[in-house]
Amino acid sequence: MSGKKTNPTLASLKEAGDAALENSDFEAAQQLYTQALAIAPNNAELYKCLGRVYHDQGQLETAETFYVQALEKDHKYWTAHHNLGAIFEARQDLERAIEHYKKAALLNPDQILSYICLATSFNVLKQPILSNYYLQQAYALEPENYRILYSHAYMLQEKGDYESAIKLFQQMLINTPEKHLANVYYYLAYCNHQLSNNRIKAIEYYHCYLYWETQKSRKRWAYCQLAKLYQAEKQYMKAIDCCYHAAENLEEDADEFERLNEFASLFSYWTVTPLLSFGIKRLSEYAVAHPSSSLAHYFLAFCFNTSENYEKAIKHAQISIRLDPSHPRAYYQLAAAYHHIAFHGNGQYEDCIATLKKIIEIDPVDHYQIYERLASIYRRQGQHNKARLADRKAEKLKTLNTPTINHLTAPREGERT
């Protein structure tokens, strides 16, 4: 035997690069494709593959450069056009995304991906006729393809047609690859959750979703949804169990506020006594173990206000303020407790007024709600001039505040190939 090493061939480098990319080993894939380019510098597919390496890592500018180079080598390379469309879609530049998706569809009219992306893009642009046209083009090619069904169902649930969406998502369970099942179960759970008479089905699908999902943040969200559903079904111990699992799925770098907020928000905003008491117990244990934690006492004040135990709310809010007098959050709980006592009992609002003014002093942002509360208190005391001044201030600040909605949805980007 000579012992000589054989040089890798273009095909072997390409094959190894594809395997590395499939396993998300981006460094190895980049090296292998680069070696292959040294053998075949005019190979458009290799430029496309390098684009995929960077695209899958979210490095869109570098990916775009490689896709453009692929088209310079082969201007009829439909996959490069399609992937450029996905980049522009990710940038929310739908006009340019559609331009590339259309070119990809013209160059290869027998593939469904570009038709699907055209359908979803026009759906975002609120052009239902064009959206449906391209959706039907995809159906005509592969009527049972899970990608088409998923996109169609996704658009239906966006419109609030949950029952139709559920039928399509259920149909998808037959032939969807395992790596995509988490998204399907997510939407089955979500759509059933939106229908008030489908809570039991929603619970079933959330559990299926949790089986397939791997990301901690999404699992935590699903456990929170399950806890709410079990609470609505009066299955309180199961709700508590889900709260535990939600806390366990916090990311490792979560700060103290996030960790304590799991106990407070999951238990305290519900008015169900078993859950609220359990949250207070866990927070109390934390406060004993961490005597310098201002946050623990803030959340205890929050819980006691929720349970209408205002004396204890005042006690823990004052401890929180003593431990950290610079943060306004505990003052809010203190003011709420003082207000409830005055409103339902002694009618003495001085402590509440002083605390509300303290919030404005240490946190000088647009507190229109505080001025509204002050105006209400002043009117109860017959101080109408002060009430009018507070009302004017509230109205002036209210115009500067824009409400925001925070909700979780499964992400979707343009299909790449």
PESULZI-V919984 format. One record per residue. N is the residue number from 1. SS is DSSP state (2 for helix, 1 for strand, 0 for the rest). NEAR is the number of other C-alpha atoms within 8 Angstrom. D_LAST is the distance of its C-alpha to the last C-alpha in Angstrom with 1 decimal. Layout:
BEGIN
n:N ss:SS near:NEAR d_last:D_LAST
n:N ss:SS near:NEAR d_last:D_LAST
END
This chain:
BEGIN
n:1 ss:0 near:2 d_last:42.9
n:2 ss:0 near:3 d_last:42.0
n:3 ss:0 near:4 d_last:39.8
n:4 ss:0 near:4 d_last:37.5
n:5 ss:0 near:4 d_last:33.9
n:6 ss:0 near:4 d_last:31.4
n:7 ss:0 near:4 d_last:28.9
n:8 ss:0 near:6 d_last:25.2
n:9 ss:0 near:7 d_last:23.6
n:10 ss:2 near:9 d_last:20.4
n:11 ss:2 near:6 d_last:18.9
n:12 ss:2 near:8 d_last:20.1
n:13 ss:2 near:13 d_last:18.9
n:14 ss:2 near:12 d_last:15.3
n:15 ss:2 near:8 d_last:15.6
n:16 ss:2 near:10 d_last:17.2
n:17 ss:2 near:14 d_last:14.7
n:18 ss:2 near:9 d_last:11.8
n:19 ss:2 near:9 d_last:14.3
n:20 ss:2 near:12 d_last:15.3
n:21 ss:2 near:11 d_last:11.9
n:22 ss:2 near:7 d_last:11.6
n:23 ss:0 near:6 d_last:15.1
n:24 ss:0 near:6 d_last:14.5
n:25 ss:0 near:9 d_last:17.1
n:26 ss:2 near:10 d_last:15.9
n:27 ss:2 near:6 d_last:19.1
n:28 ss:2 near:9 d_last:19.1
n:29 ss:2 near:16 d_last:15.5
n:30 ss:2 near:11 d_last:16.7
n:31 ss:2 near:9 d_last:19.9
n:32 ss:2 near:12 d_last:18.5
n:33 ss:2 near:14 d_last:16.1
n:34 ss:2 near:9 d_last:19.1
n:35 ss:2 near:9 d_last:21.4
n:36 ss:2 near:14 d_last:19.4
n:37 ss:2 near:11 d_last:19.5
n:38 ss:2 near:7 d_last:23.2
n:39 ss:2 near:7 d_last:23.3
n:40 ss:0 near:8 d_last:21.1
n:41 ss:0 near:7 d_last:21.2
n:42 ss:0 near:6 d_last:20.0
n:43 ss:0 near:10 d_last:16.8
n:44 ss:2 near:13 d_last:14.1
n:45 ss:2 near:7 d_last:11.3
n:46 ss:2 near:12 d_last:13.0
n:47 ss:2 near:12 d_last:13.1
n:48 ss:2 near:13 d_last:9.4
n:49 ss:2 near:9 d_last:9.3
n:50 ss:2 near:14 d_last:12.2
n:51 ss:2 near:14 d_last:10.7
n:52 ss:2 near:9 d_last:8.2
n:53 ss:2 near:13 d_last:11.5
n:54 ss:2 near:13 d_last:13.2
n:55 ss:2 near:12 d_last:10.8
n:56 ss:0 near:7 d_last:10.8
n:57 ss:0 near:6 d_last:14.5
n:58 ss:0 near:6 d_last:15.0
n:59 ss:0 near:9 d_last:16.3
n:60 ss:2 near:9 d_last:15.0
n:61 ss:2 near:6 d_last:17.6
n:62 ss:2 near:10 d_last:16.8
n:63 ss:2 near:14 d_last:13.0
n:64 ss:2 near:11 d_last:14.1
n:65 ss:2 near:9 d_last:16.5
n:66 ss:2 near:12 d_last:14.2
n:67 ss:2 near:15 d_last:11.9
n:68 ss:2 near:9 d_last:15.3
n:69 ss:2 near:10 d_last:16.5
n:70 ss:2 near:17 d_last:13.8
n:71 ss:2 near:13 d_last:15.0
n:72 ss:2 near:8 d_last:18.5
n:73 ss:2 near:9 d_last:18.1
n:74 ss:0 near:8 d_last:16.6
n:75 ss:0 near:7 d_last:17.0
n:76 ss:0 near:6 d_last:15.5
n:77 ss:0 near:12 d_last:12.1
n:78 ss:2 near:11 d_last:10.2
n:79 ss:2 near:9 d_last:6.7
n:80 ss:2 near:13 d_last:8.8
n:81 ss:2 near:14 d_last:10.6
n:82 ss:2 near:15 d_last:8.0
n:83 ss:2 near:13 d_last:7.0
n:84 ss:2 near:12 d_last:10.8
n:85 ss:2 near:15 d_last:11.4
n:86 ss:2 near:13 d_last:9.9
n:87 ss:2 near:13 d_last:12.3
n:88 ss:2 near:12 d_last:15.1
n:89 ss:2 near:14 d_last:14.7
n:90 ss:2 near:9 d_last:15.1
n:91 ss:0 near:6 d_last:18.1
n:92 ss:0 near:6 d_last:19.4
n:93 ss:0 near:9 d_last:19.7
n:94 ss:2 near:9 d_last:18.8
n:95 ss:2 near:6 d_last:20.5
n:96 ss:2 near:10 d_last:18.3
n:97 ss:2 near:14 d_last:15.1
n:98 ss:2 near:11 d_last:16.4
n:99 ss:2 near:9 d_last:17.3
n:100 ss:2 near:12 d_last:13.9
n:101 ss:2 near:15 d_last:12.5
n:102 ss:2 near:10 d_last:15.5
n:103 ss:2 near:11 d_last:15.1
n:104 ss:2 near:16 d_last:11.6
n:105 ss:2 near:13 d_last:13.4
n:106 ss:2 near:7 d_last:16.4
n:107 ss:2 near:9 d_last:14.8
n:108 ss:0 near:8 d_last:13.2
n:109 ss:0 near:8 d_last:15.2
n:110 ss:0 near:6 d_last:14.4
n:111 ss:0 near:10 d_last:10.9
n:112 ss:0 near:12 d_last:11.3
n:113 ss:2 near:8 d_last:8.5
n:114 ss:2 near:12 d_last:10.2
n:115 ss:2 near:14 d_last:13.5
n:116 ss:2 near:14 d_last:13.0
n:117 ss:2 near:11 d_last:12.3
n:118 ss:2 near:13 d_last:15.2
n:119 ss:2 near:14 d_last:17.3
n:120 ss:2 near:11 d_last:16.9
n:121 ss:2 near:12 d_last:17.5
n:122 ss:2 near:12 d_last:20.6
n:123 ss:2 near:11 d_last:21.6
n:124 ss:2 near:7 d_last:21.8
n:125 ss:0 near:6 d_last:23.8
n:126 ss:0 near:6 d_last:26.2
n:127 ss:0 near:9 d_last:25.7
n:128 ss:2 near:8 d_last:25.8
n:129 ss:2 near:6 d_last:26.5
n:130 ss:2 near:9 d_last:23.4
n:131 ss:2 near:14 d_last:21.3
n:132 ss:2 near:9 d_last:22.8
n:133 ss:2 near:9 d_last:22.5
n:134 ss:2 near:12 d_last:18.7
n:135 ss:2 near:13 d_last:18.6
n:136 ss:2 near:8 d_last:21.0
n:137 ss:2 near:10 d_last:18.9
n:138 ss:2 near:15 d_last:16.1
n:139 ss:2 near:11 d_last:19.0
n:140 ss:2 near:7 d_last:20.5
n:141 ss:2 near:9 d_last:17.6
n:142 ss:0 near:8 d_last:17.1
n:143 ss:0 near:8 d_last:19.9
n:144 ss:0 near:7 d_last:19.4
n:145 ss:0 near:9 d_last:15.7
n:146 ss:2 near:9 d_last:15.6
n:147 ss:2 near:7 d_last:12.9
n:148 ss:2 near:14 d_last:15.3
n:149 ss:2 near:13 d_last:18.3
n:150 ss:2 near:12 d_last:17.1
n:151 ss:2 near:10 d_last:16.4
n:152 ss:2 near:11 d_last:19.7
n:153 ss:2 near:13 d_last:21.6
n:154 ss:2 near:9 d_last:20.5
n:155 ss:2 near:10 d_last:21.9
n:156 ss:2 near:12 d_last:25.0
n:157 ss:2 near:12 d_last:25.8
n:158 ss:2 near:7 d_last:25.4
n:159 ss:0 near:6 d_last:28.1
n:160 ss:0 near:6 d_last:30.3
n:161 ss:0 near:9 d_last:30.1
n:162 ss:2 near:12 d_last:29.7
n:163 ss:2 near:7 d_last:31.3
n:164 ss:2 near:10 d_last:28.8
n:165 ss:2 near:14 d_last:25.9
n:166 ss:2 near:13 d_last:27.4
n:167 ss:2 near:8 d_last:27.6
n:168 ss:2 near:12 d_last:23.9
n:169 ss:2 near:15 d_last:23.0
n:170 ss:2 near:9 d_last:25.5
n:171 ss:2 near:8 d_last:24.1
n:172 ss:2 near:12 d_last:20.7
n:173 ss:0 near:9 d_last:22.5
n:174 ss:0 near:6 d_last:22.9
n:175 ss:0 near:7 d_last:19.4
n:176 ss:0 near:9 d_last:17.2
n:177 ss:0 near:6 d_last:15.9
n:178 ss:2 near:6 d_last:18.2
n:179 ss:2 near:6 d_last:15.9
n:180 ss:2 near:8 d_last:15.6
n:181 ss:2 near:12 d_last:19.3
n:182 ss:2 near:14 d_last:20.6
n:183 ss:2 near:9 d_last:19.1
n:184 ss:2 near:13 d_last:20.5
n:185 ss:2 near:13 d_last:23.9
n:186 ss:2 near:12 d_last:23.9
n:187 ss:2 near:10 d_last:23.9
n:188 ss:2 near:13 d_last:26.3
n:189 ss:2 near:15 d_last:28.6
n:190 ss:2 near:9 d_last:28.3
n:191 ss:2 near:14 d_last:29.0
n:192 ss:2 near:14 d_last:31.9
n:193 ss:2 near:10 d_last:33.2
n:194 ss:2 near:8 d_last:33.5
n:195 ss:0 near:9 d_last:35.7
n:196 ss:2 near:7 d_last:39.1
n:197 ss:2 near:4 d_last:40.1
n:198 ss:2 near:10 d_last:36.9
n:199 ss:2 near:11 d_last:37.5
n:200 ss:2 near:6 d_last:37.9
n:201 ss:2 near:9 d_last:34.6
n:202 ss:2 near:14 d_last:32.9
n:203 ss:2 near:12 d_last:34.5
n:204 ss:2 near:9 d_last:33.2
n:205 ss:2 near:12 d_last:29.6
n:206 ss:2 near:13 d_last:29.8
n:207 ss:2 near:8 d_last:31.0
n:208 ss:2 near:10 d_last:28.1
n:209 ss:2 near:15 d_last:25.7
n:210 ss:2 near:11 d_last:27.6
n:211 ss:2 near:7 d_last:27.2
n:212 ss:2 near:9 d_last:23.4
n:213 ss:0 near:9 d_last:23.0
n:214 ss:0 near:7 d_last:23.3
n:215 ss:0 near:6 d_last:23.5
n:216 ss:2 near:9 d_last:27.2
n:217 ss:2 near:9 d_last:27.2
n:218 ss:2 near:9 d_last:25.6
n:219 ss:2 near:13 d_last:28.0
n:220 ss:2 near:14 d_last:30.9
n:221 ss:2 near:9 d_last:30.1
n:222 ss:2 near:11 d_last:30.0
n:223 ss:2 near:12 d_last:33.3
n:224 ss:2 near:12 d_last:34.8
n:225 ss:2 near:8 d_last:33.9
n:226 ss:2 near:12 d_last:35.4
n:227 ss:2 near:14 d_last:38.5
n:228 ss:2 near:9 d_last:39.0
n:229 ss:2 near:11 d_last:38.6
n:230 ss:2 near:13 d_last:41.0
n:231 ss:2 near:10 d_last:43.4
n:232 ss:2 near:7 d_last:43.4
n:233 ss:0 near:6 d_last:44.2
n:234 ss:0 near:6 d_last:47.0
n:235 ss:0 near:9 d_last:45.5
n:236 ss:2 near:10 d_last:46.3
n:237 ss:2 near:6 d_last:46.1
n:238 ss:2 near:9 d_last:42.5
n:239 ss:2 near:14 d_last:41.8
n:240 ss:2 near:10 d_last:43.3
n:241 ss:2 near:9 d_last:41.3
n:242 ss:2 near:12 d_last:38.0
n:243 ss:2 near:14 d_last:39.3
n:244 ss:2 near:8 d_last:39.9
n:245 ss:2 near:10 d_last:36.3
n:246 ss:2 near:15 d_last:35.0
n:247 ss:2 near:11 d_last:37.1
n:248 ss:2 near:7 d_last:35.9
n:249 ss:0 near:10 d_last:32.3
n:250 ss:0 near:11 d_last:33.0
n:251 ss:0 near:7 d_last:31.1
n:252 ss:0 near:4 d_last:33.3
n:253 ss:0 near:4 d_last:33.8
n:254 ss:0 near:8 d_last:35.1
n:255 ss:0 near:6 d_last:38.4
n:256 ss:2 near:7 d_last:41.7
n:257 ss:2 near:7 d_last:41.3
n:258 ss:2 near:8 d_last:38.0
n:259 ss:2 near:11 d_last:39.6
n:260 ss:2 near:12 d_last:42.8
n:261 ss:2 near:10 d_last:41.1
n:262 ss:2 near:11 d_last:39.6
n:263 ss:2 near:14 d_last:43.2
n:264 ss:2 near:16 d_last:44.5
n:265 ss:2 near:8 d_last:41.9
n:266 ss:2 near:12 d_last:41.1
n:267 ss:2 near:11 d_last:44.8
n:268 ss:2 near:15 d_last:46.8
n:269 ss:0 near:9 d_last:45.3
n:270 ss:0 near:8 d_last:46.0
n:271 ss:0 near:8 d_last:49.7
n:272 ss:0 near:6 d_last:49.8
n:273 ss:2 near:7 d_last:52.5
n:274 ss:2 near:7 d_last:51.2
n:275 ss:2 near:12 d_last:47.9
n:276 ss:2 near:14 d_last:49.6
n:277 ss:2 near:8 d_last:52.3
n:278 ss:2 near:9 d_last:49.8
n:279 ss:2 near:14 d_last:47.9
n:280 ss:2 near:12 d_last:51.2
n:281 ss:2 near:8 d_last:52.2
n:282 ss:2 near:9 d_last:49.0
n:283 ss:2 near:14 d_last:49.3
n:284 ss:2 near:10 d_last:53.0
n:285 ss:2 near:8 d_last:52.3
n:286 ss:2 near:9 d_last:49.8
n:287 ss:2 near:12 d_last:52.4
n:288 ss:2 near:7 d_last:55.0
n:289 ss:2 near:6 d_last:52.8
n:290 ss:0 near:7 d_last:51.7
n:291 ss:0 near:6 d_last:55.0
n:292 ss:0 near:6 d_last:53.7
n:293 ss:0 near:10 d_last:50.7
n:294 ss:2 near:11 d_last:51.2
n:295 ss:2 near:10 d_last:48.0
n:296 ss:2 near:13 d_last:49.3
n:297 ss:2 near:13 d_last:52.4
n:298 ss:2 near:14 d_last:50.5
n:299 ss:2 near:12 d_last:48.4
n:300 ss:2 near:15 d_last:51.6
n:301 ss:2 near:17 d_last:53.2
n:302 ss:2 near:12 d_last:50.3
n:303 ss:2 near:15 d_last:50.7
n:304 ss:2 near:13 d_last:54.5
n:305 ss:2 near:13 d_last:54.2
n:306 ss:2 near:10 d_last:52.0
n:307 ss:0 near:10 d_last:54.5
n:308 ss:0 near:6 d_last:57.3
n:309 ss:0 near:9 d_last:59.1
n:310 ss:2 near:12 d_last:59.7
n:311 ss:2 near:7 d_last:62.2
n:312 ss:2 near:9 d_last:59.8
n:313 ss:2 near:17 d_last:57.1
n:314 ss:2 near:13 d_last:59.5
n:315 ss:2 near:9 d_last:60.3
n:316 ss:2 near:12 d_last:56.7
n:317 ss:2 near:16 d_last:55.8
n:318 ss:2 near:10 d_last:58.8
n:319 ss:2 near:10 d_last:57.8
n:320 ss:2 near:16 d_last:54.3
n:321 ss:2 near:13 d_last:55.8
n:322 ss:2 near:7 d_last:58.3
n:323 ss:2 near:9 d_last:55.5
n:324 ss:0 near:8 d_last:53.4
n:325 ss:0 near:8 d_last:55.4
n:326 ss:0 near:6 d_last:52.8
n:327 ss:0 near:9 d_last:50.1
n:328 ss:0 near:10 d_last:50.7
n:329 ss:2 near:7 d_last:49.0
n:330 ss:2 near:13 d_last:52.1
n:331 ss:2 near:13 d_last:54.3
n:332 ss:2 near:11 d_last:52.3
n:333 ss:2 near:15 d_last:53.2
n:334 ss:2 near:15 d_last:56.8
n:335 ss:2 near:13 d_last:57.2
n:336 ss:2 near:10 d_last:55.8
n:337 ss:2 near:13 d_last:58.3
n:338 ss:2 near:13 d_last:61.2
n:339 ss:2 near:10 d_last:60.4
n:340 ss:2 near:10 d_last:60.3
n:341 ss:2 near:11 d_last:63.6
n:342 ss:2 near:11 d_last:65.2
n:343 ss:2 near:8 d_last:63.9
n:344 ss:2 near:7 d_last:65.0
n:345 ss:2 near:7 d_last:68.0
n:346 ss:2 near:7 d_last:70.0
n:347 ss:0 near:8 d_last:68.9
n:348 ss:0 near:6 d_last:68.8
n:349 ss:0 near:10 d_last:65.8
n:350 ss:2 near:6 d_last:66.8
n:351 ss:2 near:9 d_last:64.6
n:352 ss:2 near:12 d_last:61.5
n:353 ss:2 near:11 d_last:62.2
n:354 ss:2 near:8 d_last:62.7
n:355 ss:2 near:12 d_last:59.4
n:356 ss:2 near:13 d_last:57.5
n:357 ss:2 near:8 d_last:59.0
n:358 ss:2 near:9 d_last:58.0
n:359 ss:2 near:12 d_last:54.3
n:360 ss:2 near:10 d_last:54.6
n:361 ss:2 near:7 d_last:56.4
n:362 ss:2 near:9 d_last:54.0
n:363 ss:0 near:8 d_last:50.8
n:364 ss:0 near:8 d_last:51.5
n:365 ss:0 near:5 d_last:48.5
n:366 ss:0 near:8 d_last:48.4
n:367 ss:0 near:10 d_last:50.1
n:368 ss:2 near:12 d_last:50.9
n:369 ss:2 near:7 d_last:51.0
n:370 ss:2 near:9 d_last:53.7
n:371 ss:2 near:12 d_last:55.8
n:372 ss:2 near:11 d_last:55.5
n:373 ss:2 near:8 d_last:56.8
n:374 ss:2 near:12 d_last:59.6
n:375 ss:2 near:14 d_last:60.6
n:376 ss:2 near:9 d_last:60.8
n:377 ss:2 near:11 d_last:63.0
n:378 ss:2 near:12 d_last:65.2
n:379 ss:2 near:10 d_last:65.9
n:380 ss:2 near:7 d_last:66.9
n:381 ss:0 near:6 d_last:69.3
n:382 ss:0 near:6 d_last:70.7
n:383 ss:0 near:9 d_last:69.5
n:384 ss:2 near:8 d_last:68.3
n:385 ss:2 near:6 d_last:68.2
n:386 ss:2 near:9 d_last:65.8
n:387 ss:2 near:14 d_last:63.7
n:388 ss:2 near:9 d_last:63.4
n:389 ss:2 near:9 d_last:62.4
n:390 ss:2 near:12 d_last:59.7
n:391 ss:2 near:11 d_last:58.4
n:392 ss:2 near:8 d_last:58.2
n:393 ss:2 near:10 d_last:56.3
n:394 ss:2 near:14 d_last:53.9
n:395 ss:2 near:9 d_last:53.2
n:396 ss:2 near:9 d_last:52.7
n:397 ss:2 near:11 d_last:50.1
n:398 ss:2 near:9 d_last:48.4
n:399 ss:0 near:7 d_last:47.1
n:400 ss:0 near:7 d_last:45.3
n:401 ss:0 near:7 d_last:43.3
n:402 ss:0 near:5 d_last:40.0
n:403 ss:0 near:4 d_last:38.9
n:404 ss:0 near:4 d_last:35.5
n:405 ss:0 near:4 d_last:33.6
n:406 ss:0 near:4 d_last:31.7
n:407 ss:0 near:4 d_last:29.6
n:408 ss:0 near:4 d_last:26.6
n:409 ss:0 near:4 d_last:23.6
n:410 ss:0 near:6 d_last:20.3
n:411 ss:0 near:4 d_last:17.8
n:412 ss:0 near:4 d_last:14.9
n:413 ss:0 near:7 d_last:12.3
n:414 ss:0 near:11 d_last:9.9
n:415 ss:0 near:8 d_last:6.8
n:416 ss:0 near:6 d_last:3.8
n:417 ss:0 near:5 d_last:0.0
END
